[in-house]
Amino acid sequence: MPSSHARIFPRHSFYCVLGGLAALYVFCAMMLVPVKVYILPYLITPDFIHHKGAIVVLFLAVPAAIYLICWQGSDFFAWLRTPKQLTLSEKALQLGDRTLAFADVTRIRHRHNRHHLLLATRDGKTLRLRLNLWDASDELLAGVEAAVGDTMAHEVERRLHAGETVKFGALGLQAEGLVHKGQLIAWSSIDTIRTQSDEEGMDVDEHLVIVAHGKSRKIDRSKIDNEPVLMACLMQRLPAH
Protein backbone atom coordinates (compact mmCIF):
# COMPACT_ATOMS: atom_id res chain seq x y z
CA MET A 1 0.00 0.00 0.00
CA PRO A 2 1.45 3.41 -0.97
CA SER A 3 2.53 5.72 1.85
CA SER A 4 2.74 9.50 1.78
CA HIS A 5 5.32 11.67 3.51
CA ALA A 6 4.86 15.39 4.04
CA ARG A 7 7.67 17.92 3.71
CA ILE A 8 8.81 19.33 7.08
CA PHE A 9 10.81 22.43 7.93
CA PRO A 10 14.50 21.66 8.69
CA ARG A 11 14.93 23.74 11.84
CA HIS A 12 18.48 22.61 12.59
CA SER A 13 19.62 23.46 9.06
CA PHE A 14 17.86 26.84 9.21
CA TYR A 15 19.55 27.75 12.49
CA CYS A 16 22.92 26.77 10.99
CA VAL A 17 22.30 29.20 8.12
CA LEU A 18 21.50 31.95 10.63
CA GLY A 19 24.67 31.12 12.55
CA GLY A 20 26.71 31.29 9.35
CA LEU A 21 25.22 34.67 8.44
CA ALA A 22 26.03 35.92 11.93
CA ALA A 23 29.65 34.81 11.51
CA LEU A 24 29.85 36.70 8.19
CA TYR A 25 28.36 39.77 9.85
CA VAL A 26 31.06 39.67 12.54
CA PHE A 27 33.72 39.32 9.84
CA CYS A 28 32.36 42.35 7.96
CA ALA A 29 32.21 44.34 11.20
CA MET A 30 35.89 43.66 11.86
CA MET A 31 36.90 44.53 8.28
CA LEU A 32 35.07 47.90 8.44
CA VAL A 33 36.64 49.12 11.68
CA PRO A 34 39.83 50.49 9.95
CA VAL A 35 37.63 52.79 7.84
CA LYS A 36 35.72 53.84 11.00
CA VAL A 37 32.46 52.15 10.10
CA TYR A 38 31.05 50.44 13.18
CA ILE A 39 28.15 48.06 12.49
CA LEU A 40 28.67 46.37 15.88
CA PRO A 41 29.70 49.43 17.92
CA TYR A 42 29.49 47.79 21.35
CA LEU A 43 31.34 44.61 20.39
CA ILE A 44 33.69 45.32 17.48
CA THR A 45 35.70 48.42 18.35
CA PRO A 46 39.27 49.60 17.65
CA ASP A 47 40.29 48.24 21.06
CA PHE A 48 38.88 44.82 20.16
CA ILE A 49 40.68 44.77 16.80
CA HIS A 50 44.01 45.31 18.55
CA HIS A 51 43.35 42.50 21.01
CA LYS A 52 45.52 39.43 20.38
CA GLY A 53 42.45 37.20 20.14
CA ALA A 54 40.88 39.26 17.34
CA ILE A 55 43.05 37.66 14.65
CA VAL A 56 41.70 34.23 15.65
CA VAL A 57 38.11 35.44 15.31
CA LEU A 58 38.92 37.07 11.97
CA PHE A 59 40.39 33.94 10.38
CA LEU A 60 37.76 31.55 11.81
CA ALA A 61 34.68 33.59 10.90
CA VAL A 62 34.65 32.85 7.15
CA PRO A 63 35.46 29.10 7.36
CA ALA A 64 32.83 28.73 10.08
CA ALA A 65 30.28 30.57 7.94
CA ILE A 66 31.03 28.42 4.89
CA TYR A 67 30.71 25.23 6.94
CA LEU A 68 27.43 26.28 8.55
CA ILE A 69 25.77 27.68 5.42
CA CYS A 70 27.04 25.36 2.67
CA TRP A 71 27.32 22.10 4.62
CA GLN A 72 25.03 22.10 7.65
CA GLY A 73 22.57 24.52 6.05
CA SER A 74 22.22 22.88 2.64
CA ASP A 75 19.00 21.08 3.62
CA PHE A 76 17.28 24.43 4.20
CA PHE A 77 18.02 25.65 0.67
CA ALA A 78 16.91 22.28 -0.73
CA TRP A 79 13.68 22.57 1.29
CA LEU A 80 12.80 25.79 -0.56
CA ARG A 81 12.55 23.89 -3.88
CA THR A 82 11.28 20.54 -2.60
CA PRO A 83 7.70 19.40 -3.38
CA LYS A 84 5.32 19.37 -0.44
CA GLN A 85 4.67 15.64 -0.60
CA LEU A 86 6.41 12.39 -1.48
CA THR A 87 4.64 9.12 -2.24
CA LEU A 88 6.27 5.73 -1.79
CA SER A 89 4.90 2.54 -3.33
CA GLU A 90 6.34 -0.94 -3.81
CA LYS A 91 7.46 -0.13 -7.34
CA ALA A 92 8.32 3.56 -7.41
CA LEU A 93 8.96 6.83 -5.64
CA GLN A 94 6.83 9.84 -6.64
CA LEU A 95 8.46 13.20 -5.88
CA GLY A 96 6.56 16.08 -7.41
CA ASP A 97 6.52 15.59 -11.19
CA ARG A 98 9.29 12.98 -11.05
CA THR A 99 8.64 9.26 -10.78
CA LEU A 100 11.56 7.02 -9.92
CA ALA A 101 10.96 3.34 -10.65
CA PHE A 102 12.94 1.10 -8.31
CA ALA A 103 13.62 -1.25 -11.22
CA ASP A 104 15.73 1.55 -12.75
CA VAL A 105 17.90 2.05 -9.64
CA THR A 106 21.43 0.71 -10.10
CA ARG A 107 23.01 1.97 -6.88
CA ILE A 108 21.81 3.13 -3.49
CA ARG A 109 24.06 4.77 -0.92
CA HIS A 110 23.15 6.20 2.48
CA ARG A 111 25.22 9.23 3.52
CA HIS A 112 24.81 8.61 7.24
CA ASN A 113 26.56 11.75 8.47
CA ARG A 114 24.11 13.91 6.49
CA HIS A 115 21.13 11.54 6.44
CA HIS A 116 20.95 11.71 2.65
CA LEU A 117 20.02 8.76 0.42
CA LEU A 118 21.57 8.72 -3.06
CA LEU A 119 19.72 6.76 -5.74
CA ALA A 120 21.59 6.32 -9.04
CA THR A 121 19.58 5.23 -12.09
CA ARG A 122 20.30 3.56 -15.41
CA ASP A 123 20.23 6.89 -17.28
CA GLY A 124 23.23 8.13 -15.26
CA LYS A 125 21.26 10.51 -13.06
CA THR A 126 21.30 10.55 -9.25
CA LEU A 127 18.40 11.50 -6.99
CA ARG A 128 19.46 12.86 -3.59
CA LEU A 129 16.74 12.11 -1.07
CA ARG A 130 17.25 14.38 1.95
CA LEU A 131 15.57 12.35 4.66
CA ASN A 132 15.52 15.22 7.18
CA LEU A 133 13.02 17.02 4.96
CA TRP A 134 10.30 14.37 5.37
CA ASP A 135 8.15 13.21 8.24
CA ALA A 136 8.56 9.60 9.40
CA SER A 137 12.01 9.59 7.79
CA ASP A 138 13.00 6.27 9.36
CA GLU A 139 9.97 4.59 7.79
CA LEU A 140 10.75 6.25 4.47
CA LEU A 141 14.35 5.05 4.57
CA ALA A 142 13.33 1.50 5.48
CA GLY A 143 10.69 1.44 2.74
CA VAL A 144 13.05 2.64 0.00
CA GLU A 145 15.86 0.29 1.09
CA ALA A 146 13.51 -2.69 1.23
CA ALA A 147 12.01 -1.95 -2.19
CA VAL A 148 15.39 -1.43 -3.87
CA GLY A 149 16.89 -4.41 -2.06
CA ASP A 150 14.14 -6.74 -3.22
CA THR A 151 14.58 -5.56 -6.79
CA MET A 152 18.36 -6.08 -6.81
CA ALA A 153 18.61 -9.26 -4.76
CA HIS A 154 17.86 -11.75 -7.56
CA GLU A 155 20.48 -10.26 -9.89
CA VAL A 156 23.12 -10.30 -7.14
CA GLU A 157 22.42 -13.94 -6.32
CA ARG A 158 22.63 -14.87 -10.00
CA ARG A 159 26.03 -13.23 -10.33
CA LEU A 160 27.34 -14.88 -7.17
CA HIS A 161 26.28 -18.34 -8.35
CA ALA A 162 28.04 -17.59 -11.64
CA GLY A 163 31.29 -17.09 -9.74
CA GLU A 164 31.47 -13.30 -10.11
CA THR A 165 32.62 -10.75 -7.54
CA VAL A 166 29.81 -8.30 -6.84
CA LYS A 167 31.04 -4.84 -5.90
CA PHE A 168 29.40 -2.96 -3.02
CA GLY A 169 31.66 0.08 -2.99
CA ALA A 170 34.23 -0.43 -0.24
CA LEU A 171 33.37 -4.14 -0.05
CA GLY A 172 33.09 -6.98 -2.55
CA LEU A 173 31.08 -10.16 -2.25
CA GLN A 174 31.96 -13.61 -3.55
CA ALA A 175 30.44 -17.01 -3.00
CA GLU A 176 33.45 -17.80 -0.76
CA GLY A 177 33.32 -14.67 1.38
CA LEU A 178 33.83 -10.90 1.58
CA VAL A 179 36.53 -8.95 -0.24
CA HIS A 180 38.05 -5.93 1.50
CA LYS A 181 41.05 -4.05 0.10
CA GLY A 182 41.80 -6.95 -2.22
CA GLN A 183 41.80 -9.55 0.57
CA LEU A 184 39.28 -12.36 0.80
CA ILE A 185 37.62 -12.85 4.19
CA ALA A 186 36.20 -16.37 4.15
CA TRP A 187 32.77 -16.90 5.71
CA SER A 188 34.16 -19.45 8.16
CA SER A 189 36.73 -16.94 9.49
CA ILE A 190 34.18 -14.23 10.34
CA ASP A 191 33.41 -14.02 14.06
CA THR A 192 30.94 -11.12 14.08
CA ILE A 193 29.63 -8.29 11.93
CA ARG A 194 28.00 -5.30 13.56
CA THR A 195 27.27 -1.61 12.99
CA GLN A 196 28.84 1.09 15.16
CA SER A 197 28.11 4.80 15.61
CA ASP A 198 30.94 7.25 16.37
CA GLU A 199 30.00 10.81 17.37
CA GLU A 200 32.40 13.68 16.71
CA GLY A 201 30.97 17.10 17.43
CA MET A 202 27.79 17.57 15.40
CA ASP A 203 28.67 14.71 13.02
CA VAL A 204 27.91 11.03 13.51
CA ASP A 205 29.94 8.47 11.56
CA GLU A 206 28.47 5.03 10.95
CA HIS A 207 30.78 2.04 10.49
CA LEU A 208 30.38 -1.61 9.64
CA VAL A 209 32.73 -3.55 11.92
CA ILE A 210 33.88 -6.98 10.71
CA VAL A 211 35.73 -9.18 13.20
CA ALA A 212 37.60 -12.09 11.58
CA HIS A 213 40.32 -14.18 13.27
CA GLY A 214 40.18 -11.72 16.17
CA LYS A 215 41.05 -8.76 13.93
CA SER A 216 38.60 -5.87 13.48
CA ARG A 217 38.01 -3.99 10.23
CA LYS A 218 36.00 -0.74 10.22
CA ILE A 219 34.31 0.27 6.97
CA ASP A 220 32.59 3.63 6.57
CA ARG A 221 28.97 2.75 5.79
CA SER A 222 28.68 5.89 3.66
CA LYS A 223 31.16 4.25 1.26
CA ILE A 224 29.12 1.05 0.89
CA ASP A 225 26.87 0.79 -2.17
CA ASN A 226 23.58 -1.10 -2.04
CA GLU A 227 23.99 -1.79 1.67
CA PRO A 228 20.50 -3.32 2.11
CA VAL A 229 21.33 -5.98 -0.48
CA LEU A 230 24.73 -6.62 1.06
CA MET A 231 23.29 -7.03 4.55
CA ALA A 232 20.63 -9.45 3.29
CA CYS A 233 23.34 -11.54 1.63
CA LEU A 234 25.43 -11.50 4.80
CA MET A 235 22.55 -12.70 6.94
CA GLN A 236 22.10 -15.68 4.61
CA ARG A 237 25.77 -16.66 4.52
CA LEU A 238 27.26 -15.92 7.92
CA PRO A 239 28.00 -19.07 9.90
CA ALA A 240 25.94 -19.68 13.01
CA HIS A 241 27.87 -19.43 16.30
C-alpha positions, 0 to 999 in steps of 0.5 A: 500500500502506498505511503505519503510523507509530508515535507517538514521544515529543517529547523536545525539546518535553518539555524545553521544558516542563521549562525553562518550569516552571523559569523559573516556579519562579525567578519564584515564588522571587523573589516570595516573598523579600519575605515571607521564604520562600526556596524557592531559598535558595542562589540567590534571596536578599535580596542577589540581589533588590537586584542591578540584574540581578534586575529583568531576570530577574523580567520575563523569567521569565514570558514565557520560561515562556509561550513554552517551555510554550505554544509550544515545549512544545505537542507534548508536551501533544498527545502525551498525547492522541494515538493510538499509531498512524497509518495512511496509505493512498492514499485516507485517513488513519486516526488513532485513531477518525477517518478523514480521506478525502483527497477531503474535504480542501479546503486543506493548509498546512504550518507549517514553523516548527512542523512541523505540517500543517493539513488543512481539510475540507469540513465546516469542521473542521481536522486538525492533524497534528503531524509531530514526534509520528510516526516517519518524519515526512518519509515521512508528510509526503510521502505526505500531500502527494502524496495530497492533491495528486493529488486536487486537481490535476484540479480546479485544472487545470480552473479554470485552463483556464476562465480562473479565478484559483486562490488558494493563500494568499499566491499566486494562479495563472492560465493566464498566470502567478503573482499576488502582491500583486495583480501578475501575474508572467508565466511568461516573466518568471520566471528561477528559483523555489527554496525557502530556509531561514532560521534564527533561534534555535530557529526555522527559516523556510521561504520560496519565492523567486521571481526575475523580471526580476532582482527577488526576492520572498520568500513565507513557505511557511507562508502558502501553501495547497495547496503540493504542488499549486502546485509541481506546476503550476509545474513544468509551466509554468515556461519551460526555461532 
